[in-house]
């Protein structure tokens, strides 16, 4: 069932205040179970190739997903309720710039507190309105034991050093974000956050879709769209993907988003 206009208004108000909003039970569990099945061999291949150089800390793996098959489903990346919130927060005609996953395994640790992007105008000394959002959804339930996101409310509105000082002095509350399969978290990538340890023997995959304002291009964050996928996409999806490279079907996705913490 679609969100009503008043529900979207409430979500946008919460986002602008807190830097994040949760849509509970938004995607079907059957759909995400299929994503989990398709993801598992990708994770295992990535672990085998990246064992000595994990790209998000010990036993924590960032895996770029191929934009093909069920991973290119417009019902997910062009979900009308998610896009309604994204457009109200970050402007009309956004750009879809990222499809990837973050997965801590047993042996992972706390990350340092960080943002996912530098400020647009560092010399300005204060924050701008939102310009890039992360839409996260897990491929399993997220519990206190398997590595939930820890984040803070309102820090997207604060200069980075001010936000970190408030966290250190306990003037900013820390939120432990438990999620169930089907939940969707929309957050400002400047919100100060960190990954936590997975203390279980099962991976905890979290998908991220990245959306930017219509004029923003970060070359280190991109989706390589296979030609056959592009040819089959509806017009709305093509518009969302307009800044991304169209590649041969034989070209694999690249895990080149190594610098992620700011």
Secondary structure, 3 states (H helix, E strand, C coil): CCCCHHHHHHHHHHHHHHCEEEECCCCCHHHHHHHHHHHHHHHHHHHHHHCCCCCCCCCEEEEECCECHHHHCHHHHCCHHHHHHHHHHHCCCCEEEEEEEEEECECCCCCCCECCCCCCCHHHCCCCCCCEEEEEEECCCECCCECCEEEECCHHHCCHHHHHHHHHCCCCCEEEECECCCCEEEEECCCCEECCCECCCCCEEEEEEEEECCCCCCCCCCCCEEHHHHHHCCHHHHHHCCCCCEECCCCCCCCCCCCCCC
